[in-house]
Amino acid sequence: MFFVLSKTISFLLKPIGILFILAVISLITKNHTKKKRFNGAFLVLLYLFSCPAIINKCIKIYEFPTTEIENTKNYTYGILLTGGLVNESKSQDSAIFLGPQGDRLWQTIELYKAGKIRKVIISGGNGFERKSKNFITENDKAREFLTKAGVNSNDIIQEKEAVNTYENAKFTKSLLPKNHEKVLIITSGFHLKRSLACFRKQNINIEGFATTPISENSPFKWQDLIPAMDAFKNADILANEIIGLTVYTILGYI
């Protein structure tokens, strides 16, 4: 119930939800002056949410920077968070198609092969299919991909119950030794702030490794002032994280 409710609230508070609400209000408003104001607000917000120059700046402030693998310390456990690792609808039978967060998988493999992590804990299940024990989840496909890429199957531990970042931390804690050494969490740079906060709330000694960077380091171009769909998508990602961080704070998850 929490999963569905949180996704619904998240939609309404994100850029697309805000624009949707403005469009509906404008549609049903009879007053011509108010209708013009709502339409104007719609256009202004649409520009702000889709302007690469504005959104990239915001992302750079929030997103954790990436680090070189050779500069990373050694850890026994690397915790890989699911959520977009593979395209579950396409990855059937022996086929595996990576999702938008597939870089998490690749960086995990690189860390393992470089000897930076010795064991991989894949944390995360499937929110809508949680009760289906036989459903082939993203977690299973991630494990399959790791083993195909050279990670020893004995070095992979699966945590398949978590449906959000709070549960990632809560359920992973039980898999770690009681007096564990510092572990490494592997997730997207924009998701790392909330992840680290959740795991530290569970008294897990942890550091982060950022993957899947979405901010750009290229110098400003006049084209960056032209609305773009990629910028709108990044605004949605940023809003989702800020909402998540706020809700988790209210609920005491972090």
N, C-alpha and C positions, 0 to 999 in steps of 0.2 A: 504493500500500500504506500509506504514511504517513497519507494522508488518511483512509482507512477506519479504521485503527488509532487515530488520534487522536480520531476521532468516537466510537468504542466506549469508549475510556478516559474521554473527557469525559462520556459518558452515565452511567457508573458512579460518577463523582465528583460529579455534580450532584445537586440535591435529589431529583429524581424517581428517579435511580438509587440513591441512598442509601435512600430509602423503599422502593424495590422490593426491595433486598437485605434490609432489615429484615423486610419482609413475607414473603419466601421463607424466611428463617431461622426466623421465628415459626411458619410453616406446617409446617416439617419437624421442629421441635424437639418432643421427646416430654416433656421435663421441664416440669411445670406452672409451677413458679416462674420458670424461665428464659423460658418463653413469655409470662408476664405482664410480665416486665421488657422484653422486646423489643417487646411491644405498647405498653407505656408509653413507651418511647423513640420508637416510631413516632409516637404522638400528640403528644408534646412537640415533636419535630422538625417534624412537619406544621404545628403552630401557629406555630413560629418562622419557618418558610419562607413562611407565608401571612399573616403579620400585617402589615398596611400600615404601621403605626407603626414597626416594627422595620426592615422592608425599605427603606422610603423613606429612613430615616436613613442606612442603609448605602449606598444608591445615591447620595445627595447627597454623601457623603464621597468616593466613588470617581469619580463622573461629572464630566467637564469642563463648566463652565458655558457657556451660549450667549453670543454677543456680537452687538451690533448691526452690520449690514452697513455702515452709514455710518461706523462706527468702525474698520472693517477696512482694513489697508494695501493697496496695489496690488501685484499679482504678475503675472508673465507666465504662469506655469503654475498651474492648479488641478488637483489630483489627486483624482478622484472614485473611491472604492472601491466595488466591487460587493458584493452580498450582501444580498438582500432588496429591491433597488430596484424590481423589477417581479415580478409573478406570472407566471412563465414558462409554467405549465400553462394559464393562461387567455389569455395574450398571444400569440395566433396570428394569422397574416396581418397585417392592418392594425390590429387591436385591441391596445391597450396598457392593462393594468391594473396599477396601482402596488402594490408589496408593502409590508411593514411598515417598510422603510427608504426609502420613497419620498421622504421629506423631504430626503434627501441630494440627490436630483435637483432638487427645487424650489429648495433653497438655492443649488445650483450655478448654476441659471438666474438667480437673483436677483443673485448675485455677478458673473456675466458681464454682465448688462444694466446693472449699476451701474458697470461698468468696473473692478471690483476684480481680475478675472482676465481675461486675453486669450485664453488657450487652455485647453482641458479635456483632460486625459488620463484616460480611463476605464480603470481597472485591475482586472482580474479575469476569470477564465474560468468554467468549470463543472467541479467536481471529478469528477463521475461521467461526464461526456461529453467529457472532455478529448481523447480520441483521435478524436472525430467532427468532422471539419473542416466538415461541412455543417450541423451542428446550430445552430439559431437560439438563441444564448445571451442571457442577461440583458444582457451587454455590448452586443450588437447592438440590443436593444430600448431600452436606455438611450440609445444614440446616436440612435435614431429619435425618442425622446421629446424629447431636447434640441433636435434640428433642428426638430421641429414647434413647439417653444416659442420659436423664434427664434434659437437658437445657430447661427452659420455653420458649415456642415459642414467647411469648410477649417480651422476652429479646433478640431476634435475629433480627438484621437489615441487609437487603441485599443490596449490591451495586453491580450491575450486568453488568455495562458498561465497566469497566476498562479491558484493554488487556495487560497492562504492569505495571511495578512498578511505573512509573511516573503517570500514570492515576489512580492507586490505591490511591495515595496521593491526587491527584487533585480532584477526585470525592468523596473521603471519607470526605474531608474537609467540603463539603456542608452538610454533615449529622451530623456534630458535632455542639454543641452550639457555638455561636460566641465567648464567653469568657470561653471556655472549660478549665477544669482542665487537668492535665497531663494524657495522655492515654498510653496504652500499645500495642505495635505491636507484633504479634506472627507469627514468620516465621522461616525458617531454619537458623542455625548459619552462614552458608556460604553466605546467602542472606541478612543478617541483616545490613551489612555495607551500601549497596546501598539503602535498604529500609529506614533506618533512615535518610540518606542524602536527599532522595526524600521528605519525610514527613516534615523534618525541613525546606526544601526549601519553602514549602507551609505554613510556620509559624505555624506548628502544634506542640504543646508541647508534646513530645513523648519520651518514653523509649522502650527498646526492650527486648523480651524474646526469647532466642535461643532454637530451637528444632532440631530434626533430625541430631545429630552430626555424622560426617563421619570421623573425625580424630580419631586415636587410641592412647590410653595412655600406651599400653603395652610396655615393654622394647624391645630394638633392638634385633632381631634374624637374623641369617645368611640367613634364608629363605626370609627376607625382601629385599634381593638383587636380588631375582629371579622375573622376570617380571610376573605380574598378571593382569587379566582383571579388577578386582575391582579397582586397582590403576589407570588403564587407564580411567575408568569411572569417578573416582574422579578428574583426571587431566582435563577431559572434563568439569566437573562442575566448577572447579576453573577457567579455561580459560573463560568460559561463563560469570562468574561474573566479571572478570577483564575487559573483552571486554565491558560488560554492563556498568561498572563504567566509563570506558574511553569515551564511546559514550555519556553517559548521561552528563558527564562533558562538552564535546564539544558542545552539544545541549543546555546546560544551564539548564538541569533538576535538577541538584544538585549544 
